[in-house]
């Protein structure tokens, strides 16, 4: 996979040159709102050219039969034209008039089948026409796009998808930066789909026309669906399959522009299925829904009312997405509440949970994430609980570290998580880590994207996943290697109690006694002054509290703590303090947490890692995991550096000194030449 092909660059440049017409009349930030829907309109128009007259003829017949609603006549038209969408007028951009341009455009747009009309409605195309008409530029734009050949023959579907993404990127160059969130580079899409499809070996070798469902909860411009389908057909072609499998795509998208693009691409995908299979067209675009996936899953089985499950699930959620505004809905959603809630500053792990939940019993999935989901959050946190659920359920097959600078809008490190609910026996309870950070080919910068993953590199990574062996760039780990117990380690309290005059004053001014009246305060002062300077045992505090209770002065635990803090004097050589029940009292200032590996023994860990340094350390067995009730709270994190770190010896100091002297001499020479 080399530099982006010239066809992509040339068409993108040609389409975006419509901005020359708009310059001066429209703000640069608004170019995309005009260019994108017209590019879609021209693409759809070119695709419909061979069937336009047949569609109109059937529409006229339907009218004579009093089929006046689209529901009544759409199947008749689709059956004749073999297209999942149509226009019931003979109008094109080429026939739109120079005098009645605005009226002709409305007639033309309203003549499209509902699935296409909905796309243009979300892109406000009629409103765009009004703005262009007011600026006196509508007919100029119509003529411009009419000259472009965007037919499927001239521009294949995958190239057109890339062109759309390039156009969206240009649209996102200024204030519409949120548009970048749904751009998944095609090389990343191809890597993900390759790894997932090769993990599902049955689909690659099949020749029985089986159907597989594919879902993307952040579907954008339908890249995963299109690439997944393309790969399957490539495999089928290579194997000579006469009845290749069919991918039925589903998706949900929150951004209207991305949704409109993706829905259009799925219309063309539907059209390509018709041309290959010769069947009555199925409109796969109806499975692409507009809405916030986190607040409401729209893909529900109508028959059962249960969430739909899919053979394949892919996602590239926005990195670092703040989901605090959706917290109330998400927190009570059983999809997430039963697993764990990540920090409100990053919702990507919610999508990780959602992807796993949407997989069928033998489903495969992939999700692109930043590095934080590997380690963010300590034991018991929502993020750690999500990892625990995935690892202990054995859903994670592999995690691939990708090169930096792969994405248009960020240069941060990214990771591809591969999920598999039907792991083969030799992969059970194991997770493969792959370091593919050096698998990259430099390209001309597109935003922050400086590299691509070539087809050759994709093949190497896919082979590593298939081989499932340890190597310099691959590690096979039992999932428990990533787990630990956060065990609370305490030390016994060793203090003696000495009441002082200053201490009495501090105690009486403490907020724990703020609600006491002056009479009760005086009583406390009188009792304490009687023992000033005396050394007391720890239990004396409890005795004092009980005495006050007999005098109808109630002093709670905050007062006990205040007395210990104020009158307690460290006594390291003394005995461990015990309460009235004989239990050792822990020193609150010495509490610490030790992360004990799940693969090891707590006793062995204490003997080797704690007691040699803190001889009186005690495991606090009251702190247990809420799920298994064992000592310590279970946590999981993945540290790639632990498995792939390479030591680089420091350079010889003498070599560095020699280089510095040479640089200094060269600098002095240049300065002399400058001022000579």
Secondary structure, DSSP 8 states (H G I E B T S, - for coil): --S--HHHHHHHHHHHTTHHHHBTTB-GGGHHHHHHHHHHHHHHHHHHGGGHHHHHHHHHHHHHTT--SHHHHHHHHHHHH--S--BSS---TTT--SSSHHHHHHHHHHTB-HHHHHHHHHTTHHHHHHHHHHHT-HHHHHHHHHT----TTTS-HHHHHHHHHHHHHHHTTTT-GGGGGG---HHHHHHHHHHHHHHSHHHHH--S--EEEEEETT-TTTHHHHHHHHHHHHHHHHHT-SS--EEEEEEEES-HHHHHHHHHHHHHHHHHHHHHH------GGGGEEES-TTT----B-TTT-SB--EEEEEE---TT---GGGHHHHHT-HHHHTT----TT--HHHHHHHHHHTEEEEEEEEEEEESHHHH-S-TTSHHHHHHHHHHHTT-EEEEEE--SS-SSS--S-EEEEEEESS--GGGTTEEEEEE-TT--EEEEEETTEEEE--HHHHHHHHHHHHH---BTTEEEEEGGGGEEEEEEEEEB--EEEE--HHHHHHHHTSGGGTT--HHHHHHHHHHHHTTTT-EE-THHHHHHHHHHHHTT----HHHHHHHHHHHEEE-TTS---B-TTS-B-B-GGG-EEEEEETTS-HHHHIIIIITTT-TTEEE-TT-B-TTT--BBEEEE---HHHHH--------HHHHHHHHHHHHHHHHHHHHHHH-
